[in-house]
Structure formats: structure tokens, C-alpha cells
Amino acid sequence: MHIPDAFIPIDQGLIYWIIALIFVALALRWARNELGEDKFPLVAVLAAGIFALQSFNLPVAMGTSGHLVGGALAAIVLGSPFAAIFILTLVLVVQGIMFGDGGITTMGANIINMGVIGGFVGFYSFKGLMKVTKSMPISAFIAAWLACLIPALACAVEMYLAGTFPLNVGLIAMGLYHAVIGVIEAIVTVAAIRLIMEVRPDLMDTGVKTSVGAGA
Amino acid sequence: MMDNKTFIIAGIIVALLIGALAVFLASGDPDGLESTALVVQGQKTITGDTPADAEIHEETAGRFSYSSPMPDYSLGDSLGPLGGLIAIIVGTILAFLVVLGLAYGIKLAGKPAP
């Protein structure tokens, strides 16, 4: 759902950029205050992995393909929606500048959709679902699915405001495609969390570790 | 448990493998946003296949345009999949370095002067 420059007028793009920069500033503050140096390898590896996964378009039928976004993954693994904003912003900068994947004037909107909305939806739905289900795979699966679907719906609304898509067709098509793409997002997210828990459980901050021995 | 160095190397190898597979196996169908654009422009139906000659009409008047060095993760047709591989490797390493660099940069900038 990388919006190209041609899909949003420049003045609207600027507004999204301003909103995005506020969240980027908060993400930088998070990185300074909350991100320990012990987490640096995980953050950087997640960025490399999310970049690679985003280049992998899988067929989802209906003449459409889709790839993982990674907002939920980053937010869940690092225990903060700002982790998703931090990583996704930089991945989007590399994609936009080097590969023309997502526009420059629309980068703010892309940061809002995939980083901010994806990160917040992914993180808080995971947190809420963990309380209810006590199951990491179920919680991460649903959280990742929502973190793919809801940014896509936000994108459809932005496309409507830009005059690019009519609202109803945009919402139905974007919603339908990303409801399917979201299943891939969900499976890969659960698998990636499992993998990281396997090799480096100490780096995880999902609240799913056993509470035995934790705390004072 | 893996040490940091092994974790980083293993992580980058996994990322590069995913990227390399993507060069050869990724679907050429439009993504969700592009597909929706084709539906809106009447070139495909919502659940139908994408015709081979479908092309998104892009509004260019009054819109910003920018030419990236490696558009569509490719170095052009002459290099083919090799160009795609180079693009993905460059992008994956770049994403890794930019994030690591900024993380260290913020920490350094945030530390009070000695």
C-alpha cells in the first residue's frame, strides 16, 4: 500500500508529512529514552528483515499480490508502537529514495498508515488480546491482521480525500485485498516472533515471558 | 543462546535469503493499492484477474515526480534478475545500516557532554 506521488496532491501530502513528523519526533524520543543499546542488533535486523519481506509480493488471488508490512511485528517484538514508527519510517525512506517504492510527497502518508496506524493498532490490539486470550500466537495473529487491514482502510480514505478513489469502491477493494494480505502478515508475524523468541528470548519485550523470576 | 554477532549475521542472512527469493518468486500482480486503482479506473473487476495490458493511469499535473536510482528494485532490463538481486542486497543492507546508525547517533547525541 505504498502511495506513489501521483496519487495525492502536493498540498495534502504536506499535511500528512507534518502529522507524520510529529510521530517521527516522538519515535526518536522513544529511541533515545527507551531503546537500550542491547536492543540495537534486534532493531537493525528487524529493519533488514522488514525491508526484504516488503519486497516479496505474494499472490493473493483476485489479480492482486501483497506483502508483509511489519508494523505489528516491530511493535510487538520491541514492546512499543514507536518502535514500528522508528523502523517503518526509515524503511520507507530507503524504499522511496532508492527504489521509487512509495512517493516522496506521499511518504508522510505512508509513514502514518504503515508506521503510526500499523504500529499503534498492532501493539494495542496485541496487548488487549494477550490479556484476554493469554496466547501469543492468537494475539499476534489477530493484531497483525488488523495492523494490515486498518492502515489499508485509512489509505482508502486518504485516496478519497485526494480525489483518486471514490470512497465506497476504495474501501471495499482496499479492505478486501488487505483482509487477504493480512492473513500472510499474520502468519509471518507469528512465525517471526516465534523465531526471535527461540534464538534470543532476552531481546523480546512482549510481556509473554513467564513472570517467574521477573520483578523484584 | 546466540551472541549479538551471530544474531546479526543470522538475521541479515535470513533477510537476504527472503529478498533473493523475492527476486525470483515474487508475484507480478499489482499490490492491493494498485489493484484498487485499476478497479477504480475500470480496468479490472474487484475479484477478477488483472489483464496483462492493464496500466494505472497516473495523474501527473501538479503532482511531484521523482526518479529513483533503482526503480522497482531493478537495475534495468539488461541486467535482469542480477540487477534485482543487487538492488535487494543494497536495500537490505542499507535499511540495516540506516537504522543502526540512527540508533547509535541518537544515543550519542542524547548523552551529556563529558
Interface residues (C-beta under 8 A of the other chain):
Chain A: M1 H2 I3 P4 D5 A6 F7 I8 P9 I10 G13 L28 A31 R32 N33 L35 E37 F40 P41 L42 V43 A44 V45 L46 A47 A48 G49 I50 F51 A52 L53 S55 F56 N57 L58 P59 A61 M62 G63 T64 S65 G66 H67 F86 I87 L90 V91 V93 V94 Q95 G96 I97 M98 F99 G100 D101 G103 I104 T105 A152 C155 A156 M159 T164 F165 P166 V169 G170 I172 A173 M174 L176 Y177 H178 I181 V199 R200 P201 D202 L203
Chain B: M1 M2 N4 F7 I8 A10 G11 I12 V14 A15 L16 I18 G19 L21 A22 L25 A26 S27 G28 D29 P30 D31 G32 L33 S35 T36 A37 L38 V39 V40 K44 I46 T47 G48 D49 T50 E58 E59 T60 G62 R63 F64 S65 Y66 S67 S68 P69 M70 P71 D72 Y73 A87 I88 V90 G91 T92 I93 L94 A95 F96 L97 V98 V99 L100 L102 A103 Y104 I106 K107 A109 G110
